[in-house]
């Protein structure tokens, strides 16, 4: 689960604030609440996934590794910001 695909953003001018990608470590309960993992699937105890959120709060990607989330954000011209 280390691949992240982003939807292309329109070529129109986008502010720097709109190009932020917030990286948030997320446990099983919140991942289920957000609909990111199917019912009946649980993360290992203490396990986390890393969710990339756009500036408007929408989910733009998920992965099981912080470094992959960070790299995907940079590769897609987002400025990554860590949330705790």
N, C-alpha and C positions, 0 to 999 in steps of 0.2 A: 504494500500500500504506500509506495513512495512516489508515484506519479500524480501530478496535479495538472489539470487542464483548466485554462481560463477562457472565458468567453471574450472575444475581441471587443475592445472599446472603440466607439465611433471615432473617426479621425478629427472631430471637432476639438476645439481648445478645451483642455481639462485643467482645472486649478490644481495646485500642488496638494491641497487638502483632499481632493477627490482621488489622488494617486497614493493615498496611504492604504496599507494593508495591515490590519491588526492581527497579530498572531496570539491566539489564546489557547492555553492548554485546557483540555476539557475532559472530564471524567465520564463514565458510562451513563450516569443518570441524566446529565445535561445533554449528552449526545443523543440519547433517546428522546428527550424533550424537544430537541431541535429537529428530530427526524433524520439525523445523520447516520445512524446505524439501525438496522431492522429490529423489530421486536424479537426477543428470544436470543439475541446475540449480546453477550456481555464482554466487556474488556477484562483482561486479567486483573486480579486484585492490585490496586495501586496504578493500573495502566492508564494511559492518557492518549488522546489523539490531539492533534494541533489543528485548530480551525483558523482559516484566514477569513477575516471579515473586511468588507469594503467600508469606506468612510460612512456610508449610510446604514451600516450594521448587517447588511445582507451577507450570506455566506458565499465566498468565491472559491473556496477550496478546502480540502481536508487531507491530512497525512498523518503518519504515525511517528514522524521525526521532526524535531524543531529545525534542524539544519536544512532539511528538505523544504520546509515551509518558507524559511528565510530565503533560500536560493530561488525558489519559484517566484516569490514576490519580486525580488531584484530582477530576475530574468524577464519578467513581464512588466518591467518599468514601474513597479510600485515601490514606495518607501516603506520597508517593514518596521512595525512598532510592536514591541512585546507588551502583552497585557497579562496580569496575574490575577 
